[in-house]
């Protein structure tokens, strides 16, 4: 577990992810995209960042009018 979490342990990942997540919920998708793309650009294969980026891209960077900030599984 320590080896797996090593690349996340500097604190920068969690700060950047949290900032992106808060921006996503606040419908500031430009900033959210920068955060999530930055995580992936840092060579971190992060599934949640990929998911949120896919949602942003799916709607061409603009939250839909009925945006609730969560999805249905």
Order of alpha helices (4+ residues) and beta strands (2+ residues): alpha-alpha-alpha-alpha
